[in-house]
Amino acid sequence: MKSKPFCALFAVYIALVAGLVLFAGKLAAATPAHIGVLPDIHTSYLQFLNGRNPDTVDYYGGPHARRDVIDLILMQQALKLGGFNQPLEFVAEENYFRSIRNVLDGTTLTISGTIWYQDLEGQQEKLHITPPLVMDGQFIVGLYTSPTNQKAQSSKSLAQLIELKIVTSDQWKPDLMTLESLGFSKIMYTPNWVNMARMINAGRVDLTLSPFEMNPEQEIEVDGIHLVPIKGVKVAIRGSRHWPVSKTHPSGEVFYQALSKGISQLRADGTIERAYRECGFFHPELASWQLLNPPVANQAAQ
C-alpha cells in the first residue's frame, strides 16, 4: 500500500504536468505565425481594411481592392473556418521568389498571396500545396498603360500591340511565357510592381499585364500612379494559383490542414468566386472583349 506522502507527491506531479501541457498549448496558440508579404501588398491591404477586422469583411470590392489583397483576406477567413487560432504576424519580403525560398526554409509559414503552381512544382518534399484559389483558365488580365500614352491606347490589334515596349518581372514565368507566346519581343524587366508602374509613368515602356479592378474604367493606382487598360482586349495566363505551406516549419502541418479545410468551405459556399468578382479580378462584363490568346482545343480539354 502506497504511503499518503507518496500519493500526495504524485498528485502534485500530475498537476504540474497538466499545468505545463496547458501552458504549452496556450503558448503555442499565442505564438505568431509568420506570413511573408510584399510591401506594396501590405500597404494596399491596410488601406483596403481601413481599420476593419479581416474576419468580418463580407464585401470584397471598394478602394484598394485587388486580387493580392483579397487573397490575404481570404486566407485569414479560411484559417478561422479551419480552426487555426494562432495570431498572424506579417514579415516584409523582398520579391516573389525570395518569399517562396523563405517558405521552403521554414522562415515563414506561407505567403500572403497565392503562387503559380508552375513555381511550386517539384518542391513537394518541403512544401504543402493547398487547393487552388484560382483555377486554370480563370486568370484573365488586361494590358495596362499610362492615361497619356495615346499610341498604346489606340493599339487594338495584336499586330499593333506587340510593337510596343512591355515590362514584366523575369521571375514571373507564366507572365513571361504568355508575352513571348503572343509575340512580344520588346520586353523589359524589373523585380517589382511599383517599379513597373514608374517605368510606364516615365514613358520608358508602354505596357504591363495586370488583373482588372472593379471600377467603371478598370483603372488601377500604384504608388500614386494611375494606369488604364487598353479597351477591348484581354489576355489569359494559363495555370492555377495556390498557397505554399512550409513542411519544415513546426506549425506547418496544422496550418496547412486548417487552411485547406477553410478553402474548401469558402469554395463550397461561393465566397471565393464572389470575392474575386467583387474586387474586379473576375469581370463578367468584359466577356465581349477580345481574348488575344484563346485556348486551343487540346488545352481547353485539360
Residue, then its C-alpha position, 0 to 999 in steps of 0.5 A: m500500500k502506497s504511503k499518503p506522502f507518496c500519493a500526495l507527491f504524485a498528485v502534485y506531479i500530475a498537476l504540474v504536468a497538466g499545468l505545463v501541457l496547458f501552458a504549452g498549448k496556450l503558448a503555442a496558440a499565442t505564438p505568431a505565425h509568420i506570413g511573408v508579404l510584399p510591401d506594396i501588398h501590405t500597404s494596399y491591404l491596410q488601406f483596403l481594411n481601413g481599420r476593419n477586422p479581416d474576419t468580418v469583411d463580407y464585401y470584397g470590392g471598394p478602394h484598394a481592392r485587388r486580387d493580392v489583397i483579397d487573397l490575404i483576406l481570404m486566407q485569414q477567413a479560411l484559417k478561422l473556418g479551419g480552426f487555426n487560432q494562432p495570431l498572424e504576424f506579417v514579415a516584409e519580403e523582398n520579391y516573389f521568389r525570395s518569399i517562396r525560398n523563405v517558405l521552403d526554409g521554414t522562415t515563414l509559414t506561407i505567403s500572403g498571396t497565392i503562387w503559380y503552381q508552375d513555381l511550386e512544382g517539384q518542391q513537394e518534399k518541403l512544401h504543402i500545396t493547398p487547393p487552388l484559389v484560382m483555377d486554370g483558365q480563370f486568370i484573365v488580365g488586361l494590358y495596362t498603360s499610362p492615361t497619356n500614352q495615346k499610341a498604346q491606347s489606340s493599339k487594338s490589334l495584336a499586330q499593333l500591340i506587340e510593337l510596343k515596349i512591355v515590362t514584366s518581372d523575369q521571375w514571373k514565368p507564366d507572365l513571361m511565357t504568355l508575352e513571348s507566346l503572343g509575340f512580344s519581343k520588346i520586353m523589359y524587366t524589373p523585380n517589382w510592381v511599383n517599379m513597373a508602374r514608374m517605368i510606364n509613368a516615365g514613358r520608358v515602356d508602354l505596357t504591363l499585364s495586370p488583373f482588372e479592378m472593379n471600377p467603371e474604367q478598370e483603372i488601377e493606382v500604384d504608388g500614386i500612379h494611375l494606369v488604364p487598360i487598353k479597351g477591348v482586349k484581354v489576355a489569359i495566363r494559363g495555370s492555377r494559383h495556390w498557397p505554399v505551406s512550409k513542411t519544415h516549419p513546426s506549425g506547418e502541418v496544422f496550418y496547412q490542414a486548417l487552411s485547406k479545410g477553410i478553402s474548401q468551405l469558402r469554395a463550397d459556399g461561393t465566397i471565393e468566386r464572389a470575392y474575386r468578382e467583387c474586387g474586379f479580378f473576375h469581370p463578367e462584363l468584359a466577356s465581349w472583349q477580345l481574348l488575344n490568346p484563346p485556348v486551343a482545343n487540346q488545352a481547353a480539354q485539360 
